[in-house]
Structure formats: structure tokens, C-alpha cells
Amino acid sequence: MTAPSENPADLDRQNPEAEIAARAEAFRNWGRWGEDDVLGTLNFIDPARRVEAAGLVRAGRVVSLAQAFDTDGPQKGWRRRTNPVHTMTDTGTDAERGAQGFPHGIGGADDVIAMPLQCSTQWDGLGHIFDHGMAWNGRRAGDVVTSDGDLVTGIEHAASVIVSRGVLLDVGRHLSPATGELEDGYAITVADLEATASAQGVEVGRGDIVLVRTGQYARTRRDGWGDYAGGPAPGLSLTTAGWLHRTEIAAIATDTWGFEVRPNEFDAPSFQPLHQVVIPNMGLTIGEMWNLDELARACAESGRYAFLLSAAPLPITGAVGSPINPVAIL
């Protein structure tokens, strides 16, 4: 079988079905870690990789990579995705007025939050996307995710796993040094990823968590959210699937809503074709809506683009995604 082309110009823009199928078959990891596997490419993270990552900590600087979780978020209601709603159930006013019923003057505050699990900085779990009714590792989608949640590959399985060597690829700054931002609709290629890594003097390898900065998040903070949620965006080309597979990275995240380039690279109707290849077939965990701007500045200042990264999901039983506060430690 001929390997699918890594040149976007070779894509048959009228036939997304064939282009997706070719990559799904070529880069499928079903059975690689056994028939009962629930982690996919997160299996590439081992204790040795974590020890190596810990050795990258020089200054002890901690950078949060999360967007804010509040009502001023990017969501616009598509598929019932809303911004977080934060409600106080006990307040200082209640305490001042003695309305809480506690003895000897003690008072307190409590709160609750309601939100979709993928409304801000988050991981896509392995039960999030299916390919022709099939989920990760060749399971029937209906046997995996039901109204009770993801019964097999729920995000809780990754709760103590996602700590590894992080690598920032600041593609936005490498390709657009004047602005640090890629234009919406720009499809990031394998050549772009490799050129950025080379320019930064960093290598990508097994067990790494790769963070791709496009600069789109910085643009929204300056100009407003606009169509950040679901609209045109820079992102990875479908043709990067082979690179994602052969580098044996554990996970990848971007500063955009949807990880891959939007509009997608086809004239015929399509929706998130790279998701369809890498989640159910490759078993790759994907992060979206990460805030990579402060990290990019820190890496540029130090000249080091690899660091210890901790990005544990909340162990929400049966969830197909999770909000996170990932931290890079330099």
C-alpha cells in the first residue's frame, strides 16, 4: 500500500471519504496495546519519559495554559455548547446577615458551576469521535458510549497519565514573525511542523505532548471572539496524520477551537476529517482551546521549547472530554 501523500496539493478535494479512509487504514493502531486498551497513544508515556521531563525544570517557573472558565468565553451555542455559568449558593452577604444558621459567628461561601465539558481548555477523550460507527480499538460506537456515558474509554482512565515532556511548536511565530499569527484557513503541513522544530532547536519524539501555537487565540483576545468557536481557523492539515503517527507522540493540543484547519480542505461536504482519522483509528488524545501565549514568550526568552507538562483531566466517570488547567513547568 502506498503511503498517503503529505502534500496538501495532492488531496482529492472532491473525495473526503477516500482521503480519510486511506489515512485511517494506514495509521490505525487498533490492537497495538491489546484488545482491552483504553489509553491509545497515551501508552507512549512511560516513567522514563516523565523522569526525563522532570529534568527539564530549571527555573521552577509555572505557566498555566488554560483559558478562563467564565461567561465571557468563546462558545456560541453550537450543539448546545455554552459558556460556564457560575452561581454562588452561599455568600458573604448571607454570612453578614446571619442567614446561614452556623453557630459562634462562623460563615462561609459556596458555589456551583454548570458547563459543557468542552467549553474551554479541554481534552477530547477517545470516546468523542467515531469512524463509520466504530470507536477506538475497533469497538462498536454504541457499545462504548451510551446514555450512561463512555462505558469503556471514559476520560477517568487518563487521570493519572498525562504528565510528560511537553514540546511547544510556535508555528505562528516561525511562519509569521512580524505578527506571530497564522491567517484563518491556513493548513499547517508536515514541512511547517518540522521547520518550526528545527528553527527552535527541539526534537519531537515518543511520549511527547506537542503543543502547536497558531496565534489565533492571541488574535481573539485583541479583536474579540468572533467565530473562534467553529469558524475559520488555522490548524493542522489532514496530511499531517502520518507525522502524528510516526513520531509516536502521546497527545497534541492547539490554541484553536478545533485543532485542524477550518474550513476543512475539501470542496465536497466534510467535517473535521483529521479528528475522524486520529481519535478512533490512531487513538490520539487531542487538546483544544489552550492558551499558549505566555508559554511562547517564556520559551522564546529562555531559548528552550521543551518542559515538564502536567495536564490531568478531571476523573469524570464516563466522560468523553474534560476541562483542564494544564501547567508547563520550566
Secondary structure, DSSP 8 states (H G I E B T S, - for coil): -----S-GGGS-TT-HHHHHHHHHHHT--TTTT-TT-S-GGGGG--HHHHHHHHTT-SS--EEE-B---SSSSS---GGG----EEEEEE-HHHHHTT-S--STT----EEEEE--TTSSSEEE-TTS--BTTEEGGGEEHHHHEETTEESSS-GGGGTTT-EEEEEEE-HHHHH-TTTS---TT-EE-HHHHHHHHHHHT----TT-EEEE--SHHHHHHHH--TTTTTSSB-EE-GGGHHHHHHTT-SEEEESSSSSB-BS-S-SS--S-HHHHHIIIII--EEEESB--HHHHHHHHHHT--EEEEE------TT-SEEE---EEE-
